[in-house]
Amino acid sequence: MKKKICILGSTGSIGKTTLEILSQNKKDFEVVLLSGNSNVDLLISQARKFKPIYIYYNNFYFKDKIQTFCKKNKINLIDNLKSLKKIKFDITISAISGIAGLIPTLDVIKYSKKILIANKESIICGWKFILKELNKFNCKFTPIDSEHFSIFNLIENKNLNSIKYIYLTASGGPFYGKKIKLSKVTPSQAIKHPNWQMGKKISVDSANLMNKVLEVIEASLIFKLPINKFKIFIHPQSLIHGIVQFNNGLSSMLYHYNDMKIPIINSLYNNLPKIQNIDEKFLTEKELTFSDVDLKKNPSVKILKLRNILNESGFILINALNEVLVQRFLENKIRFTDIIDKLLLILNSTFVKNYLKNHQIRHINDVFKLYNLSRSLVN
């Protein structure tokens, strides 16, 4: 029987990669729900090909166009996932980018047997709410970012007390090993990742290592380990995605080509697919190098030392402020180096320290209140 698939964020890079996999495995999967945002033409093209039962869409500006298409093709158009009835997806891929992915992720869990999450913002800002829903509806969870997918597999069935350190690897971004004045970097330069095809925001995060800061926070939440258990290595080849060092002197690492198809397809098939065209001699073909992070060139990593900020509210603040600052940079309103400089300045401010002492996240609405507050802190 075909597995029923729901894709939140089907027009983004993870969504498109997932659909490419599904198109080659039609005998195993049925796409039941697709969703998108501004790229309405691509969403319609995907719907024509995969013929879903539902399209989840709530972008006011293009709603008439998608409404006309759905009516003509007898597809159910919904703008709220809570309106779904009597349906259970075998697998949901949650890949809506940014904080916008949090509520849809929470809403879809009750309809899902298993959810694959590629949205780090949802986990960083709302993990305790996600975990509550996962437990309530007995929904299995797998992270599909390459680093967290690797760690997930490396520590499966391991005692957490046996772990000494977990290392997340970073490519170093487009400027690693190059003599370049970072304050003069342009958005077009910052988004040219050397190894991965990604969206603009995450590419900028990769260029200043902010993505690794966020990934460490995400990993500490998912795997219930303190942040000081995690370290970051620069690994330009992007072939080793996670390393676990155990207290007994042994270490394990996970190697795969820098192609998101690999963690996605393994998650779809519970690590039992047969992927074609993998050269058995792959380990002899590449030099693997690792180095420590240069804090002078990558001051973003200093955030992981701000102990009074590294809490539930602080995580939301870090994520939200970075999101705003990256957008300012992409709009040419601030310099590349201003992203981290301003972020550290705000995080170390008296206002933020006092705010975090006196405010806790008790309800999902508190997440968005703090997110909106953070926007007002950026000059």
Secondary structure, DSSP 8 states (H G I E B T S, - for coil): --EEEEEETTTSHHHHHHHHHHHT-TTTEEEEEEE-SS-HHHHHHHHHHH--SEEE---GGGHHHHHHHHHHHT-EEES-GGG--S--BSEEEE---SGGGHHHHHHHGGGBSEEEE--HHHHHHHHHHHHHHHHHTT-EEEE-SHHHHHHHHHSTT--GGGEEEEEEEE---TTTT----GGG--HHHHT--SS----HHHHHHHHTTHHHHHHHHHHHHHTT--GGGEEEEE-TT--EEEEEEETTS-EEEEE--S-THHHHHHHHTTT----SS--TTGGGTS----EE--TTT-GGGGGGG-TTT-SHHHHHHHHHHHHHHHHHHHTTSS-TTHHHHHHHHHHTSHHHHHHHHH----SHHHHHHHHHHHHHT--
